[in-house]
Amino acid sequence: MVDAQMVREFTDLLSENGVITDEVGLRSYECDGLTGFRQVPALVVLPRDAEEVAGAVRLCAKYGMPFVARGAGTGLSGGAMPVADGVVISLQKLRRILEIDVENRRAVLEPGVYNLEISKAAAPYGLYYAPDPSSQQVCTIGGNVAENSGGAHCLKYGFTTNHVLEMEVVLADGSVVTLGGPTGEQAGPDLRGLFIGSEGTLGVATSVTVRLLQTPQSVRTVLADFPSIEAAGDTVGDIVDAAIIPAAVEMMDSLAMEASEAATGAGLTVDSPAALIIELDGPSDEVEAEFEQLTAICERHGATRLHVPQEAEERQKVWKGRKAAFAAVGRISPDYIVQDGVVPRTRLAEVLTRIADMGRDAGLRVANVFHAGDGNLHPLVLYSEAAGEHDAAEKLSTDIAELCVELGGSLSGEHGIGTDKACSMPAMFSSDDLAVMHRVRLAFDPDSRCNPGKLFPTPRLCGERPGKYQPHPLEEAGVIERL
């Protein structure tokens, strides 16, 4: 429990403006972008630099308080939902770009820097930061590290983990460590890679060094309409089979396009069953040759329209239509849940057919917009809270995530597990798998105070009975020891 002495110590560390205790202020932090999960924290603190973050974590350790590090709160898995009687450590004031190292193509950032701001700062030097989540205008690099975010261009360029070289991290006891190195390499286990995507359960990143890439010489984009989702899915497979690796391949169905077109006027064909946005980038000669192949493949699969933006502004308008899709769905439904799962590319048509059937059985609509190139789905389950449809929508969303596992995929591509899918983890991992993951976590945070209640299924969340730990024979023999 938070008491007056604790509040005084946090205030001494951070000033009165750095501590929130009033109910209205606390409620501003009760959830992230997944608003179906809410919890009012006991205290919110707003450190201004890495030293104050470490000091706040040390105070939490002193009082045995659980804490949740929070960036912009744009996550969609309940990963930043506070803990009852816990502290939220907001990183929104740590927003400095500390360095743009042009010679070595690196940028050093505080965790509160918005994703898009990195590329804006690097642009004058002919450089940019590749990972581009749809929320890149408002999501932060700290949150991207926590979730291992990707984005439309991850097919060619990879996820956050492929672009983070080094991090300064505050551990659960307030100590500060460096993970990775100037080149991304570190002697011994890859602790940098382990930390990225750990959803705030291993510590708090206070400085992130990222790799910058040279701006491509040429970019070509096509918006292609198709007579069916199956035709669009088959097109994606044939593009990759032709040894063409686009920078991005995005798919939208008619429901998603209806919402996005109403919001953006991007030029989407709302009565088309499916559309692909495909982008190539690189050396001009290579791009032109591959673009000719790409459009031929689209035509072979019955594309009903090929719209090729000629100017950068026109291309950006098409991408605005794609990246605004999540928010735009609010125009056609009072409430919705954004799901995130992965299936093999070869099963895209199958999974979308199954999702449509599941939606009909549940009496709910599902809009689809996703990264088709790597099979990363983002189904949007549409429902009305006022009509009492929340529980049905929640069940459908969970069933879709577990369907992805059934078809040989994953529970999450980039949004994380958080609170939303913790109970589904046994669908993908055995009890032994989960036990090993939990032991790794305890090596960083023995008291499980960093973002507790996330990632792992717990009796509180799922009604499960935790199994008894079985020691390894080498542990019983004294050769190894349990952390």
Helices and strands as residue ranges (DSSP letters): H 4-14, G 16-18, E 19-20, H 23-27, E 43-45, H 50-63, E 67-70, E 87-90, E 97-101, E 106-109, H 115-122, G 123-125, E 127-128, H 141-147, H 154-157, G 160-162, E 164-170, E 176-180, H 191-195, E 204-211, E 213-214, E 218-226, H 229-241, E 248-253, H 254-264, E 274-282, H 284-300, E 305-307, H 312-323, H 325-328, G 329-331, E 335-338, E 341-342, G 345-347, H 348-362, E 365-371, G 372-374, E 376-377, E 379-383, H 390-406, G 422-424, H 425-428, H 431-444, H 459-462, H 473-476
